Structures are given as structure tokens and as C-alpha cells.
């Protein structure tokens, strides 16, 4: 067994010991791929989208990610949508109601 591992994984020119270890590597996990798939799944919202919807969503998320890359290259913050949980919803409603009372105007 050890001879097989040595021949196939250690001495093999296509693999070699430098590819068997993540020591010194910056990207040692698959978090980037997991993050992309998670964002894409949230955007698509269905298990089996049509080809046209799939390509549209893929194009949209690619554009968003390229925008993020440009912002990072310019040393700017990446904008993320704030999840609408109950606390965020309370803050938004509070701002709306405060402005409504101040302006004494109803906007529909």
C-alpha cells in the first residue's frame, strides 16, 4: 500500500508532495466556491430554472462579482444588502414613522 501511495501520489510528476500539502497556501478551503453557490442559489430561488433564467442569473451575479472586484481594486468597500430580519425591520419602520410624524404627510 505504501509503495502505491509513494509511486502514485508522491513521486508522480502531476501530483507531487507540493500539491499534497496546503502549507503556505493562501486559499486552503473551498469557502469561495461555497459562497458563490450559496449566493447563486439564493438568487435563483428554484431547483431547476429554465436555461434562460439560469443564464440571466449567472450573468447578473457575474456582473455583481466583477463590480466587487473593481471596488476592491480601488480600495473601496463592497456593498452588501442588509438582511431584513426583525431588528432591521423595526429600525426601518421607526425611521418611516418618525419621518411621517415630522412631515405630517401620508405618502402612498
NUGU-557479 format. One record per residue: x, y, z of N, C-alpha, C, CB in turn; residue in three letters. Coordinates in steps of 0.001 Angstrom, whole numbers, plus 500000, padded with zeros to 6 digits. Glycine has a CB too. Layout:
residues N
XYZXYZXYZXYZALA...
end
This chain:
residues 108
500826498807500000500000500000500000500873501262500000499059499995501214UNK501890501267500862502761502438500930503472502668499591503794502269502061UNK503872501598498932504538501731497639503605502374496608505016500356497140UNK502333501981496640501352502568495719501231504074495974499964501877495878UNK501086504446497224500947505870497574502198506634497162500688506044499097UNK503343506049497432504607506699497077504705506901495566505802505867497581UNK504434505824494791504536505918493330503466506837492741504421504529492706UNK502245506668493194501115507370492563500981508826493007499828506639492871UNK501225509110494279500937510440494805502169511272495134500107510313496022UNK503245510648495542504420511421495959505422511588494824505098510747497147UNK505734510514494130506725510584493063506140510970491709507419509269492943UNK504851510943491590504192511262490319504407512739489981502671510934490385UNK504828513005488759505137514388488377503892515268488326505830514412487026UNK502703514677488092501498515508488004500931515851489376500437514801487179UNK501330515131490408500832515432491752501981515978492591500208514164492422UNK502829515107493080503993515531493852503656516028495245504716516600493118UNK504663516103496108504436516486497504503960517925497667505699516291498293UNK504378518836496772503961520241496924502457520425496725504715521121495931UNK501802519506496018500358519613495817499572518827496850499991519138494436UNK500251518029497657499575517245498689499403518017499990500343515973498954UNK500091519127500132500048519912501356499512521312501053501449519990502004UNK498803521883502004498324523253501855499193524227502654496860523357502304UNK500316523753503158501206524603503935501662525790503097502417523804504440UNK501463526987503612501889528201502928500937528693501849503213527979502327UNK499856527983501613498885528402500590497909529410501184498115527178500021UNK497484530367500374496519531356500872495094530838500778496646532664500093UNK494760530102499739493402529578499578493357528104499910492893529811498155UNK493140527787501185493214526385501600491838525750501795494005526273502883UNK490781526485501570489442525914501714488653526177500452488710526498502946UNK487468525625500414486584525860499279485508526887499625485938524548498829UNK485803527773500580484821528764501011484374529679499877485389529595502135UNK485278530019498965484904530900497862483848530243496985486134531267497026UNK484055528967496650483079528247495829481768528092496587483625526865495415UNK481842527759497868480630527608498679479860528921498749480983527126500098UNK480571530018498899479934531327498963479229531650497648480969532410499293UNK479912531400496532479313531658495220478051530827495030480317531355494099UNK478125529532495342476964528668495155475802529077496057477341527218495422UNK476119529506497266475078529959498179474387531220497646475671530224499568UNK475171532188497174474595533425496617473779533127495373475701534441496286UNK474295532229494536473592531887493301472270531191493609474471530990492411UNK472276530286494577471056529571494961470008530534495512471375528486496003UNK470448531498496345469503532494496878468916533337495763470193533402497907UNK469696533637494753469237534483493652468247533733492761470431534972492820UNK468533532467492457467707531692491527466371531309492157468452530432491077UNK466380530869493396465189530558494199464387529345493744464296531729494203UNK464782528644492697464107527415492291465156526342492030463223527647491027UNK464753525079492155465697523981491992466137523808490542465085522695492497UNK465214523992489604465532523755488192465029524914487334464914522420487708UNK465800526002487270465352527148486461465464526821484967466190528418486799UNK464740527567484160464886527415482717466289527857482322463805528237481949UNK466714527458481149468052527824480679468188529336480619468337527206479294UNK467152530009480179467211531466480035467325532146481392465975531982479293UNK466536531680482374466629532259483721467978531942484359465489531736484612UNK468466530722484161469767530339484695470849531266484153470089528871484348UNK470858531474482853471877532329482236471729533783482663471799532230480718UNK470488534251482816470273535625483274470832535804484684468768535982483243UNK470508534861485575471012534948486948472529534815486987470370533866487824UNK473072533930486161474517533767486111475191535052485632474891532597485195UNK474597535680484633475126536948484130475036538036485202474364537384482863UNK473903538100485896473717539119486948474719538946488081472292539054487509UNK474888537716488547475796537508489677477248537722489244475616536088490264UNK477567537402487991478911537664487482479177539161487438479092537048486086UNK478198539920486992478333541378486969478530541917488382477096542029486316UNK477744541420489333477887541854490726479283541544491261476826541180491608UNK479769540339490974481084539948491476482197540753490819481314538462491246UNK482054541051489547483068541868488869483063543294489424482820541887487338UNK481887543792489766481786545100490402482511545082491747480305545506490586UNK482349543980492496483053543831493778484563543845493572482630542526494480UNK485036543158492543486475543116492264486999544518491968486775542171491077UNK486274545267491147486689546638490814486720547493492074485736547265489761UNK485697547360492919485658548141494159486845547781495064484322547901494907UNK487182546497495144488325546086495965489631546636495406488398544558496054UNK489767546603494084490982547140493468491130548632493722490977546872491971UNK490009549330493906490026550767494180490056551044495687488801551443493543UNK490245549983496487490289550084497951488996550674498509491484550940498390UNK487875550284497906486563550728498381485838549550499002485723551343497225UNK484841549861499808484056548821500465483141548130499461483231549413501618UNK482896546860499726481928546106498926480577546281499587482317544581498807UNK479602546683498806478269546890499359477520545566499386477486547943498540UNK476920545266500501476109544071500664474724544494501121476755543078501672UNK473721543806500612472356544071501043472200543590502478471322543379500105UNK471623544426503326471401544065504712470204543126504792471180545324505588UNK470379541967505428469245541045505547468106541702506314469675539738506245UNK466899541442505905465735542065506521465217541162507636464624542337505468UNK465891541203508782465409540455509932464510541359510761466588539910510784UNK464007540860511861463034541625512645463630542912513208462495540772513780UNK464903542877513604465533544088514145465690545157513063466907543750514755UNK466137544748511876466283545709510775464928546268510374466965545049509561UNK463918545417510354462569545859510003462059546880511014461611544659509929UNK462310546665512303461907547622513334462581548972513126462241547079514725UNK463883548949512798464609550199512564464042550945511356466106549918512355UNK463774550223510285463216550848509077461852551451509366463106549823507935UNK461004550700510042459672551209510375459748552416511296458834550116511025UNK460684552400512232460862553524513142461249554788512372461928553196514198UNK462164554662511411462573555806510599461395556319509783463742555426509671UNK460646555399509178459489555794508365458460556511509218458851554567507687UNK458142555954510375457138556578511239457610557917511777456790555656512394UNK458886558029512115459429559293512599459318560363511522460891559124513036UNK459691560018510302459588560973509201458136561310508888460273560420507957UNK457265560325509007455841560558508753455273561556509751455056559238508820UNK455629561394511027455131562306512050455718563690511869455452561778513441UNK457015563773511507457660565076511298457024565829510151459150564901511034UNK456845565138509053456337565802507843454830565951507843456758565037506618UNK454167565145508664452705565176508728452106564995507323452217566511509360UNK452711564064506581452276563793505212452133562289505042453278564382504167UNK451122561888504340450924560476504049451302560246502589449445560031504337UNK452293559372502390452717559037501026452290557613500746454266559208500839UNK451492557443499720451042556083499348451719555634498090449521556030499162UNK
end
